């Protein structure tokens, strides 16, 4: 894993960990042990203001939307992050919070898309609601080299052409994506 991606994962952990504390693949406790833990979590959630509750729900929905492989990568990064000294964890959290909100939100898409999101933001940062699911599904199918080419396309596309380029990209059959991306990236 390259250093930038690892740093990004560590910085993105505050969002991901808040969203998925129960997502670790571990056996559930016996039913008799559950009652004491469940009310505590529910009571803690109830203490949050409505905006914080909405954010937690949104974080959890983003976590559940990630492919299992992406969630596993985040779990592994979380383990490495937890092993860091507390002061280093705090420093990384502060660095992440200092980033632009669009950058922070991009990490909710997982490690692969999160690493490329700053470059893809121009083309995919403001996707109409009716295109979001199709766009995410397609982006998650792309290889790292295809994402890199798409990042070039996104950076070279003037703002007034973004909607048409994004729509054209969505209509390209999977078998023709490499050719389309190379042509659009000027390669």
BAFI-3210 file (N, C-alpha, C; in Angstrom, 3 decimals, decimal comma, padded with zeros to 6 digits):
// residues 187
n [1|2|3|4|5|6|7|8|9|10|11|12|13|14|15|16|17|18|19|20|21|22|23|24|25|26|27|28|29|30|31|32|33|34|35|36|37|38|39|40|41|42|43|44|45|46|47|48|49|50|51|52|53|54|55|56|57|58|59|60|61|62|63|64|65|66|67|68|69|70|71|72|73|74|75|76|77|78|79|80|81|82|83|84|85|86|87|88|89|90|91|92|93|94|95|96|97|98|99|100|101|102|103|104|105|106|107|108|109|110|111|112|113|114|115|116|117|118|119|120|121|122|123|124|125|126|127|128|129|130|131|132|133|134|135|136|137|138|139|140|141|142|143|144|145|146|147|148|149|150|151|152|153|154|155|156|157|158|159|160|161|162|163|164|165|166|167|168|169|170|171|172|173|174|175|176|177|178|179|180|181|182|183|184|185|186|187]
n.u [000,861|000,637|002,271|000,780|-001,860|-002,133|-001,847|-004,073|-006,093|-005,761|-006,384|-009,004|-010,276|-011,673|-014,271|-015,108|-014,846|-016,613|-018,905|-019,125|-018,923|-019,791|-019,007|-016,903|-015,744|-016,566|-017,510|-020,814|-021,737|-023,035|-026,608|-027,352|-025,412|-025,826|-027,957|-026,915|-025,071|-026,435|-028,515|-026,832|-025,466|-027,686|-028,698|-026,602|-026,678|-029,189|-028,658|-027,388|-027,634|-030,192|-028,887|-026,372|-027,203|-028,280|-025,903|-024,468|-026,119|-025,883|-023,116|-023,030|-024,617|-023,008|-020,801|-021,970|-022,519|-020,114|-018,009|-017,229|-014,468|-013,299|-014,189|-012,795|-010,144|-010,237|-010,759|-008,324|-006,575|-007,614|-006,863|-004,084|-003,994|-005,065|-002,980|-001,125|000,531|-001,379|-001,061|-000,118|-002,283|-004,188|-003,002|-003,108|-005,888|-006,528|-005,191|-006,696|-009,253|-008,686|-008,663|-010,323|-013,883|-015,036|-012,957|-012,734|-015,253|-015,019|-013,556|-015,435|-016,218|-014,589|-011,316|-010,141|-011,584|-011,599|-008,933|-008,576|-010,515|-010,121|-009,079|-011,057|-013,191|-014,087|-015,509|-017,223|-018,108|-020,509|-022,909|-026,008|-028,853|-030,270|-028,312|-026,386|-026,157|-025,601|-023,227|-021,470|-021,436|-020,245|-017,759|-016,607|-016,092|-013,930|-010,476|-007,351|-005,659|-007,518|-008,992|-007,027|-006,724|-009,293|-009,222|-007,463|-009,071|-011,154|-009,798|-009,078|-011,415|-013,457|-015,524|-018,102|-018,524|-018,707|-021,087|-021,971|-019,743|-019,609|-022,113|-021,726|-019,641|-021,008|-022,580|-020,885|-020,123|-018,835|-016,828|-015,718|-014,596|-011,812|-010,749|-012,288|-011,555|-008,766|-008,825|-010,196|-008,447|-006,342|-004,366]
n.v [-001,162|002,161|005,025|007,417|006,502|004,872|006,789|008,332|006,461|006,115|008,661|008,791|007,111|008,075|008,701|006,262|004,420|005,405|004,849|002,101|000,308|-002,275|-003,887|-005,657|-008,870|-010,941|-013,439|-013,186|-012,159|-014,326|-014,563|-013,826|-012,027|-009,804|-007,936|-005,999|-004,525|-003,569|-001,664|000,363|001,278|002,104|004,022|005,840|006,670|007,863|010,093|011,798|014,762|015,567|016,174|014,956|012,313|011,891|012,132|009,910|007,839|008,253|007,824|005,119|004,011|004,606|003,007|000,424|000,331|-000,094|-002,388|-005,680|-006,276|-003,735|-002,860|-004,653|-003,873|-001,397|-002,205|-003,479|-001,299|000,152|-001,407|-001,098|001,648|001,809|000,731|002,719|005,318|007,352|010,156|010,398|009,339|011,316|013,522|012,719|012,575|015,273|016,387|015,237|016,334|018,950|019,050|019,861|019,648|018,251|016,591|015,007|013,791|012,257|010,027|008,416|006,776|004,634|002,969|002,637|004,323|006,610|007,420|008,376|010,279|013,180|013,879|013,017|014,495|016,829|015,807|013,922|014,840|016,155|014,623|014,003|012,930|010,741|009,437|008,528|005,852|004,265|005,464|005,028|002,211|001,683|003,007|001,486|-000,828|-000,322|-000,732|000,000|001,305|002,185|003,933|005,861|006,860|007,872|009,865|011,639|012,382|013,628|015,809|017,223|017,984|020,639|022,700|023,259|021,080|018,818|017,415|016,257|014,670|012,921|011,646|010,441|008,694|006,957|005,569|003,967|000,724|-001,956|-003,488|-001,675|000,357|000,743|001,595|003,917|005,457|005,779|007,230|009,555|010,471|011,163|009,386]
n.w [000,000|-000,904|000,560|000,666|000,306|002,570|004,577|003,991|004,510|007,258|008,091|007,327|009,007|011,369|010,389|009,247|011,340|013,210|011,931|011,792|014,151|014,829|012,776|012,614|011,851|013,999|016,379|017,670|020,993|023,545|023,904|026,548|027,295|025,759|026,509|028,389|026,875|024,585|025,413|026,334|024,030|022,549|024,281|024,295|021,629|021,618|023,133|021,428|019,406|016,928|014,446|014,761|015,013|012,446|010,987|011,963|011,052|008,316|007,992|008,668|006,645|004,439|005,058|004,940|002,241|001,046|-000,733|000,504|000,448|000,501|002,996|004,591|004,110|005,384|008,004|008,566|008,356|010,455|012,603|012,487|012,924|015,515|016,920|017,003|018,899|021,171|020,888|018,288|016,876|017,456|016,202|013,514|013,179|013,534|011,321|009,266|009,775|009,187|006,474|003,366|003,246|001,076|000,306|002,633|002,627|000,325|001,130|002,252|000,304|000,287|000,362|-002,262|-004,143|-002,583|-002,490|-005,055|-005,268|-004,893|-007,397|-009,099|-008,386|-009,789|-011,967|-010,819|-008,372|-008,043|-008,705|-010,249|-008,344|-009,518|-010,964|-009,199|-007,998|-010,261|-011,120|-008,933|-008,901|-011,374|-011,111|-009,085|-010,416|-011,975|-012,835|-011,111|-013,013|-014,891|-013,285|-012,856|-015,461|-015,823|-013,905|-015,141|-017,309|-015,903|-014,784|-017,030|-018,207|-019,062|-016,927|-018,079|-019,694|-018,154|-017,321|-019,738|-020,455|-018,262|-018,522|-021,030|-020,379|-018,666|-020,461|-021,903|-022,882|-020,818|-022,074|-023,814|-022,345|-021,763|-024,243|-024,673|-022,416|-022,864|-025,260|-024,469|-022,517|-024,027|-024,787]
ca.u [000,000|001,522|002,270|-000,323|-003,112|-002,171|-002,117|-005,480|-006,932|-005,683|-007,098|-010,425|-010,814|-012,692|-015,592|-015,441|-014,991|-017,853|-020,018|-019,205|-018,287|-020,162|-018,762|-015,796|-016,191|-016,305|-018,750|-021,640|-021,774|-024,224|-027,746|-027,421|-024,468|-026,232|-028,795|-026,196|-024,375|-027,365|-029,098|-025,797|-025,283|-028,917|-028,791|-025,594|-027,198|-030,317|-028,118|-026,896|-028,652|-030,680|-027,884|-025,372|-027,840|-028,323|-024,542|-024,140|-026,867|-025,262|-021,836|-023,283|-025,086|-021,823|-020,030|-022,674|-022,496|-018,795|-017,803|-016,590|-013,021|-012,953|-014,383|-011,695|-008,961|-010,419|-010,557|-006,883|-005,996|-008,064|-005,997|-002,785|-004,221|-005,250|-001,675|-000,308|000,394|-002,548|-000,753|-000,036|-003,666|-004,821|-002,389|-003,673|-007,296|-006,532|-004,825|-007,839|-010,312|-008,252|-008,841|-011,590|-014,971|-015,212|-011,909|-013,114|-016,414|-014,566|-013,083|-016,588|-016,371|-013,668|-009,908|-009,788|-012,149|-011,201|-007,594|-008,692|-011,620|-009,770|-008,879|-012,323|-014,234|-014,645|-016,441|-018,167|-018,425|-021,885|-023,676|-027,444|-029,286|-030,687|-027,129|-025,417|-025,936|-024,939|-021,860|-020,673|-021,254|-019,274|-016,444|-016,067|-015,692|-012,728|-009,162|-006,567|-005,186|-008,677|-009,288|-006,012|-007,085|-010,505|-008,799|-006,958|-010,233|-011,855|-009,018|-008,989|-012,747|-013,920|-016,765|-019,317|-018,653|-018,679|-022,306|-022,027|-018,682|-020,039|-023,193|-021,121|-018,911|-021,971|-023,175|-019,867|-020,142|-017,629|-015,801|-015,145|-014,140|-010,381|-010,571|-012,890|-010,717|-007,506|-009,124|-010,545|-007,257|-005,347|-003,256]
ca.v [000,000|003,312|005,828|008,366|005,787|004,462|007,995|008,670|005,515|006,439|009,908|008,555|006,209|008,602|008,557|004,862|003,722|005,847|004,282|000,648|-000,367|-003,682|-004,543|-006,596|-010,257|-011,656|-014,075|-012,379|-012,702|-015,118|-013,665|-013,310|-010,920|-008,706|-006,883|-004,911|-003,707|-002,942|-000,414|001,383|001,847|002,810|005,209|006,793|007,222|008,732|011,318|012,655|015,646|015,028|016,290|013,916|011,033|011,800|011,882|008,505|006,984|008,439|007,123|003,678|003,663|004,627|001,811|-000,766|000,374|-000,495|-003,825|-006,318|-006,139|-002,383|-002,818|-005,402|-002,996|-000,379|-002,876|-003,676|000,018|000,519|-002,129|-000,407|002,949|001,592|000,391|003,931|006,065|008,245|011,487|010,288|009,201|012,641|014,357|012,298|013,008|016,731|016,628|014,862|017,326|020,213|018,953|020,309|018,692|017,393|015,574|014,084|013,013|011,295|008,802|007,562|005,854|003,519|003,239|002,762|005,559|007,728|007,879|009,072|011,231|014,584|014,055|012,721|015,366|017,722|015,082|013,097|015,416|016,659|013,731|014,060|011,774|009,599|008,783|008,164|004,412|003,775|005,982|004,296|000,829|001,674|003,385|000,367|-001,885|000,079|-001,119|001,188|002,058|002,867|005,079|006,888|007,490|008,652|011,063|012,564|012,897|014,550|017,034|017,939|018,331|021,963|022,611|023,266|019,794|017,707|016,603|015,449|013,663|011,916|010,869|009,604|007,627|005,985|004,777|003,133|-000,675|-002,356|-003,983|-000,559|001,417|001,029|002,387|005,224|006,194|006,157|008,283|010,768|010,933|011,571|008,430]
ca.w [000,000|-000,939|001,773|000,607|000,534|003,964|005,366|003,754|005,243|008,674|008,315|007,084|010,007|012,271|009,772|009,048|012,603|013,840|011,189|011,758|015,258|014,919|011,504|012,678|011,747|015,239|016,826|018,566|022,347|023,884|024,135|027,908|027,452|024,895|027,082|029,033|025,881|023,646|025,916|026,445|022,695|022,200|025,132|023,802|020,377|021,972|023,704|020,350|018,846|015,648|013,373|014,991|014,694|010,984|010,526|012,276|010,116|007,006|008,038|008,659|005,296|003,564|005,399|004,424|000,774|000,556|-000,951|001,655|000,338|000,946|004,449|005,199|004,068|006,410|009,295|008,744|008,635|011,798|013,546|012,493|013,535|016,955|017,499|017,092|020,157|021,211|020,362|016,831|016,407|017,535|015,166|012,225|013,156|013,338|009,920|008,442|009,974|008,580|005,029|002,795|003,487|-000,098|000,410|003,709|002,176|-000,677|001,778|002,568|-000,826|000,483|000,087|-003,676|-004,701|-001,725|-002,891|-006,336|-005,262|-005,173|-008,839|-009,778|-007,848|-010,798|-012,832|-010,071|-007,072|-008,005|-009,575|-009,989|-007,538|-010,335|-011,531|-008,150|-007,856|-011,478|-011,137|-007,941|-009,355|-012,471|-010,591|-008,307|-011,355|-012,698|-012,323|-010,729|-014,188|-015,462|-012,416|-013,129|-016,741|-015,593|-013,180|-016,163|-018,042|-015,005|-014,621|-018,313|-018,698|-018,612|-016,147|-018,891|-020,395|-017,193|-017,360|-020,961|-020,399|-017,287|-019,137|-022,078|-019,696|-018,144|-021,548|-022,542|-022,427|-020,080|-023,003|-024,560|-021,427|-021,929|-025,460|-024,436|-021,471|-023,526|-026,235|-023,725|-021,782|-024,998|-024,786]
c.u [000,910|001,294|001,097|-001,655|-003,227|-002,494|-003,579|-006,420|-006,933|-006,470|-008,596|-011,067|-011,833|-014,102|-016,001|-015,667|-016,255|-019,046|-020,176|-018,576|-018,637|-019,748|-017,599|-016,353|-015,777|-017,605|-019,509|-021,618|-023,057|-025,369|-027,806|-026,481|-024,908|-027,032|-028,028|-025,518|-025,349|-027,994|-028,069|-025,578|-026,505|-029,052|-027,795|-026,078|-028,326|-029,846|-027,601|-028,008|-029,063|-029,668|-026,811|-025,936|-027,911|-026,938|-024,144|-024,859|-026,254|-023,920|-022,046|-023,764|-023,914|-020,964|-020,663|-022,640|-021,146|-018,743|-017,033|-015,070|-012,539|-013,109|-013,256|-010,412|-009,048|-010,239|-009,070|-006,189|-006,389|-007,212|-004,631|-002,898|-004,333|-003,931|-000,763|-000,461|-000,747|-002,246|-000,640|-001,429|-004,352|-004,291|-002,976|-005,141|-007,389|-006,173|-006,004|-008,947|-009,959|-008,431|-010,206|-012,656|-015,176|-014,171|-012,285|-014,274|-016,025|-014,104|-014,222|-016,839|-015,427|-012,257|-009,585|-010,308|-011,759|-009,853|-007,651|-009,711|-011,220|-009,586|-010,178|-013,434|-014,872|-015,715|-017,542|-018,556|-019,868|-022,747|-025,162|-027,902|-029,658|-029,509|-026,188|-025,132|-025,201|-023,482|-020,990|-020,419|-020,189|-017,870|-015,802|-015,636|-014,361|-011,458|-008,429|-006,066|-006,346|-009,075|-008,294|-006,317|-008,319|-010,185|-008,231|-008,108|-010,951|-011,115|-008,949|-010,335|-013,162|-015,265|-018,038|-019,533|-018,777|-019,907|-022,344|-020,945|-019,066|-021,138|-022,666|-020,377|-019,862|-022,573|-022,177|-019,956|-018,800|-016,503|-015,090|-014,565|-012,668|-010,139|-011,106|-012,010|-009,410|-007,735|-009,391|-009,338|-006,154|-004,148|-003,336]
c.v [001,227|004,208|006,806|007,678|005,382|005,660|008,406|007,750|005,830|007,693|009,730|007,709|006,833|008,483|007,098|004,131|004,144|005,185|002,794|-000,053|-001,841|-004,465|-005,526|-008,007|-011,021|-012,314|-013,159|-012,986|-013,497|-014,168|-013,095|-012,131|-009,675|-007,616|-005,740|-003,996|-002,937|-001,663|000,698|002,055|002,652|004,092|006,274|007,451|008,205|010,063|012,287|013,579|015,110|015,109|015,213|012,534|010,836|011,479|010,434|007,559|007,052|007,716|005,616|003,220|003,642|003,393|000,563|-000,813|-000,062|-001,994|-004,411|-006,185|-004,773|-002,262|-003,560|-004,574|-001,928|-000,993|-003,072|-002,355|000,474|-000,176|-001,466|000,951|002,813|001,280|001,615|004,575|007,078|009,621|011,475|010,118|010,569|013,571|014,004|012,708|014,511|017,088|016,317|015,898|018,670|020,208|019,505|019,233|017,755|016,271|014,541|013,199|011,965|009,992|007,904|006,552|004,668|003,860|003,458|004,064|006,780|008,297|008,700|010,208|012,679|014,852|013,843|013,699|016,269|017,062|014,377|013,651|015,863|015,890|013,874|012,795|010,538|008,851|008,204|006,676|003,839|004,222|005,207|002,858|000,758|002,008|002,239|-000,795|-001,568|-000,413|000,150|001,988|002,787|004,076|006,209|007,610|008,367|009,930|012,101|013,206|013,941|015,877|017,867|018,395|019,701|021,831|022,526|021,944|018,605|016,823|015,705|014,370|012,552|011,037|009,950|008,434|006,540|005,100|003,844|001,713|-001,046|-002,790|-002,847|000,549|001,762|001,938|003,798|006,066|006,652|007,300|009,604|011,353|011,371|010,649|007,496]
c.w [000,000|000,280|001,814|000,902|001,994|004,855|005,208|004,500|006,729|008,989|008,157|008,168|010,944|011,690|009,712|010,356|013,320|013,188|011,398|012,952|015,351|013,688|011,519|012,639|012,988|015,671|017,774|019,955|022,553|024,195|025,543|028,128|026,691|025,616|027,732|028,025|024,993|024,198|026,029|025,098|022,286|023,013|024,671|022,520|020,675|022,544|022,647|019,869|017,471|014,506|013,525|014,677|013,182|010,429|010,795|011,319|008,720|006,934|007,941|007,276|004,312|003,804|004,781|002,894|000,208|000,287|000,235|001,610|000,810|002,464|005,160|005,205|005,158|007,795|009,582|009,062|010,039|012,857|013,637|013,179|015,052|017,650|017,632|018,463|020,055|020,617|018,841|016,218|016,390|016,457|013,790|012,097|012,882|011,898|009,002|008,551|009,349|007,061|004,624|002,996|002,303|-000,100|001,469|003,276|001,145|-000,074|002,203|001,448|-000,733|000,069|-001,389|-004,279|-003,876|-002,109|-004,172|-006,314|-005,493|-006,670|-009,615|-009,405|-008,894|-011,650|-012,041|-008,708|-006,930|-008,989|-009,247|-009,245|-008,363|-010,960|-010,472|-008,068|-009,064|-011,523|-010,153|-008,370|-010,444|-011,965|-009,813|-009,191|-012,035|-012,015|-011,887|-011,939|-014,870|-014,614|-012,653|-014,439|-016,571|-014,822|-014,151|-016,932|-017,184|-014,881|-015,889|-018,853|-018,168|-017,884|-016,991|-019,634|-019,452|-017,259|-018,584|-020,969|-019,422|-017,876|-020,226|-021,448|-019,200|-019,226|-022,225|-021,994|-021,781|-021,011|-023,747|-023,666|-021,604|-023,119|-025,250|-023,517|-022,106|-024,507|-025,518|-022,984|-022,716|-025,049|-025,980]
res [x|x|x|x|x|x|x|x|x|x|x|x|x|x|x|x|x|x|x|x|x|x|x|x|x|x|x|x|x|x|x|x|x|x|x|x|x|x|x|x|x|x|x|x|x|x|x|x|x|x|x|x|x|x|x|x|x|x|x|x|x|x|x|x|x|x|x|x|x|x|x|x|x|x|x|x|x|x|x|x|x|x|x|x|x|x|x|x|x|x|x|x|x|x|x|x|x|x|x|x|x|x|x|x|x|x|x|x|x|x|x|x|x|x|x|x|x|x|x|x|x|x|x|x|x|x|x|x|x|x|x|x|x|x|x|x|x|x|x|x|x|x|x|x|x|x|x|x|x|x|x|x|x|x|x|x|x|x|x|x|x|x|x|x|x|x|x|x|x|x|x|x|x|x|x|x|x|x|x|x|x|x|x|x|x|x|x]
***
